[in-house]
Amino acid sequence: MARTDSVKAILFDLDNTLIETSRAGGAAIKKTSELLKTTLGLDDNTVCSICDKFKQKLFLESFDPSSGRSIDDVRVCHWEESITEAVGSGPTLSLAAQCYYLWKNSRLEVLSLSPEVCNLLKDLRSRYKLLLLTNGEAQTQREKVEAARCEGFFDAIVIGGEHVEQKPLPSIFTLCFDMLKVEAQDCVMVGDSLDTDIQGGFNAGVRATVWINSTQSAVMEGSVKPDYTIPTVLDLPDVLAQLH
C-alpha cells in the first residue's frame, strides 16, 4: 500500500549519479596515454596495458590515512608500478608523478554538474532538504565536490572517507538523518551503485531507493532490488510524483 506521509529529504550519491565520473576518467586516461607515448615511445598496446593496470590498482585500492602517505603518493606509486610491470624497467618517479597529476587534473577539469542537473537540484531544494552522500577517500572526494561546485546545492555534504564507516553501513545514514533532522522514512536515496547506495538505503530503512541505471544493466541475482530504476537522475521528479 502506498504511504501517505510526504518525502522530506533526498540523499544523493555523487559519482556517476550527479557527475559523469566514468566519462571524465576516460578523458583523463586518454591524455595520460598520449604523454606515455611521446615520453617513452611506446606502442598502443603497451600504453593500454599500463593504463589498464593503473585502473585495476585504483579499483582495488585500500588507503590507510594513518600510514603517513597521502593519497597522491599512493597513486603516483600506482603509475610507477603499472609502467614497470608493462615495460619491464623502472620509470623515474618524476614520470610516474607526471602521469598521475596529468590524470588527476584532467579528470577534475571535466567533472561538473550539467546545467540540467543544476536546475533539477535548485528546483528540488525549494521543496526538499538535499544531502550529498559520497563514499571514497576524503581528499579525493572533496576535490571532486569543489571541482563540480556542488556546495551551494545541498543542505549538507557527507564524505564517507571522513567517517568510521561508509555506505552501505547504517551508521553513516543515521548521521545524515540527524544532520537534516529527519527520520529514515522521510528520505529517498538516489545513486548508481546497488551495493552501496541502494543496499545502504535499504539497510537504513529509507522511504524509497532510486537506482540510476544509465547502462541498462540487469539486477544481478542475490542483489538488493531498488524500489525505482531510472536511466538518468533527471527523471527523478517522475519518481517523486509517484511517492506523493
C-alpha positions in Angstrom: 0.0 0.0 0.0 1.3 3.5 -0.8 2.5 5.6 2.1 0.6 8.9 2.6 3.3 10.8 4.5 5.4 13.1 2.4 9.1 12.8 1.5 11.1 15.5 3.3 14.7 14.8 2.2 16.7 13.3 -0.7 20.1 11.8 -0.3 22.2 11.8 -3.5 25.3 9.9 -4.4 27.9 11.9 -6.4 29.9 9.8 -8.9 28.0 8.7 -12.0 24.8 9.9 -10.4 25.2 13.7 -10.5 28.5 13.9 -12.3 29.9 11.7 -15.1 33.0 10.4 -13.3 33.4 7.5 -15.7 33.5 9.8 -18.8 35.9 12.2 -17.0 38.2 9.2 -16.1 38.2 8.1 -19.8 39.2 11.6 -21.0 42.0 11.7 -18.3 43.3 8.3 -19.3 43.4 9.4 -23.0 45.6 12.4 -22.1 47.9 10.3 -20.0 48.2 7.7 -22.8 49.5 10.5 -25.1 52.1 11.5 -22.5 53.3 7.9 -22.2 53.5 7.5 -25.9 55.6 10.7 -26.5 57.8 10.2 -23.4 58.6 6.5 -23.7 57.9 5.9 -27.4 55.6 3.0 -26.6 53.2 1.3 -28.9 49.4 1.5 -28.3 49.1 -2.0 -26.8 51.8 -1.3 -24.2 50.2 2.0 -23.3 46.8 0.4 -23.0 48.3 -2.3 -20.7 49.8 0.4 -18.5 46.5 2.3 -18.2 44.6 -0.9 -17.6 47.0 -1.9 -14.8 46.6 1.6 -13.2 42.8 1.4 -13.4 42.9 -2.1 -11.7 45.1 -0.8 -8.9 42.7 2.1 -8.5 39.7 -0.3 -8.3 41.5 -2.5 -5.7 42.9 0.5 -3.8 43.0 0.3 0.0 44.1 3.6 1.5 45.1 4.0 5.2 45.2 7.7 6.2 47.3 6.8 9.3 50.1 5.4 7.1 51.8 8.7 6.7 51.4 8.7 2.9 49.0 10.9 1.1 46.5 9.5 -1.5 48.6 11.4 -4.1 51.7 9.4 -3.0 49.8 6.2 -3.3 48.5 6.9 -6.7 51.9 8.1 -8.1 53.1 4.6 -6.9 50.2 3.0 -8.9 51.5 4.6 -12.1 55.1 3.7 -11.3 54.2 0.1 -10.7 52.0 -0.1 -13.8 54.7 1.2 -16.1 57.3 -1.1 -14.5 55.0 -4.2 -14.8 54.2 -3.4 -18.5 57.6 -2.3 -19.7 59.9 -4.3 -17.5 62.1 -1.5 -16.4 61.5 1.1 -13.8 60.5 4.6 -14.8 61.7 7.6 -13.0 59.5 8.7 -10.1 59.1 12.0 -11.8 57.5 10.4 -14.9 55.0 8.5 -12.7 54.2 11.7 -10.9 53.7 13.5 -14.2 51.3 10.8 -15.3 49.4 10.9 -12.0 48.9 14.7 -11.9 48.0 14.9 -15.5 45.4 12.1 -15.0 44.1 13.7 -11.8 43.9 17.3 -13.0 42.5 16.3 -16.4 39.7 14.3 -14.7 38.9 17.2 -12.3 38.7 19.7 -15.2 35.9 17.6 -16.8 33.9 17.0 -13.7 30.9 19.3 -13.5 27.2 19.4 -12.7 25.4 19.9 -16.1 23.1 22.9 -16.4 20.2 20.4 -16.4 21.3 18.8 -13.1 21.9 22.2 -11.6 18.3 23.2 -12.5 17.0 20.0 -11.1 18.8 20.5 -7.8 17.6 24.1 -7.5 14.0 23.0 -8.1 14.2 20.1 -5.7 15.8 22.2 -2.9 12.8 24.5 -2.9 10.7 21.6 -1.7 13.1 19.1 0.0 16.2 19.0 2.1 19.1 17.8 0.0 22.2 15.9 1.2 25.2 14.7 -0.8 26.5 11.4 0.5 29.6 10.0 -1.3 31.9 7.2 -0.5 35.6 7.4 -1.0 38.9 8.8 0.2 38.4 12.2 1.9 40.8 14.4 -0.2 39.8 12.8 -3.5 36.1 13.3 -2.9 36.5 16.8 -1.5 38.4 17.7 -4.7 35.6 16.4 -6.8 33.0 18.3 -4.8 35.0 21.5 -5.2 35.7 20.9 -8.9 32.0 20.3 -9.6 31.0 23.3 -7.4 28.4 21.2 -5.5 28.4 23.1 -2.2 25.6 25.6 -3.0 23.1 22.9 -3.9 23.0 21.0 -0.7 22.0 21.4 2.9 24.9 19.1 3.9 27.7 17.1 2.3 29.0 13.9 3.9 32.2 12.3 2.6 32.4 8.6 3.6 36.2 8.7 4.0 35.9 11.3 6.8 33.9 8.9 8.9 34.5 5.5 10.6 32.0 3.7 8.3 30.8 4.3 4.7 27.8 3.2 2.6 26.2 0.7 2.8 26.6 0.6 6.6 23.7 2.2 8.5 25.7 4.5 10.8 26.6 7.0 8.1 23.0 7.1 7.0 22.0 7.8 10.6 24.5 10.6 10.7 22.8 12.1 7.6 19.3 11.8 9.0 20.5 13.5 12.2 22.1 16.4 10.2 18.9 17.0 8.3 16.7 16.5 11.4 14.6 13.9 9.6 13.6 10.2 10.1 14.8 7.5 7.7 11.2 7.0 6.4 11.2 10.7 5.4 14.1 10.1 2.9 14.8 8.9 -0.6 18.2 7.5 -1.5 19.4 8.1 -5.1 22.5 6.5 -6.5 24.1 4.4 -9.2 25.5 1.6 -7.1 23.3 -1.3 -6.0 26.0 -2.5 -3.5 26.5 0.8 -1.7 23.7 3.3 -2.5 20.7 1.0 -2.8 21.8 -1.6 -0.3 22.7 1.2 2.1 19.3 2.9 1.7 17.6 -0.4 2.3 19.7 -1.2 5.4 18.9 2.3 6.8 15.2 1.9 6.2 14.6 4.9 3.8 11.2 5.5 2.3 12.4 4.6 -1.2 15.6 3.8 -3.1 16.1 5.0 -6.7 18.8 3.3 -8.9 20.4 5.4 -11.6 21.0 2.7 -14.3 22.5 4.6 -17.2 23.9 1.4 -18.8 20.6 -0.5 -18.6 22.3 -3.3 -16.6 20.3 -6.2 -15.2 20.0 -6.5 -11.4 22.3 -9.5 -10.5 20.7 -12.5 -8.8 21.1 -12.1 -5.0 21.5 -8.3 -5.3 19.2 -5.9 -3.5 16.3 -4.7 -5.6 15.7 -1.0 -5.9 12.2 0.5 -5.5 12.6 2.5 -8.7 15.0 2.4 -11.6 15.6 5.3 -13.9 18.3 5.9 -16.7 19.2 9.4 -15.5 18.8 11.5 -12.4 16.9 14.0 -14.5 13.9 11.5 -14.3 13.8 11.7 -10.5 10.8 14.1 -10.5 8.6 11.4 -12.1 9.5 9.1 -9.2 8.9 11.7 -6.5 5.4 12.4 -8.1 4.6 8.7 -7.6 5.7 8.9 -3.9 3.3 11.8 -3.1 
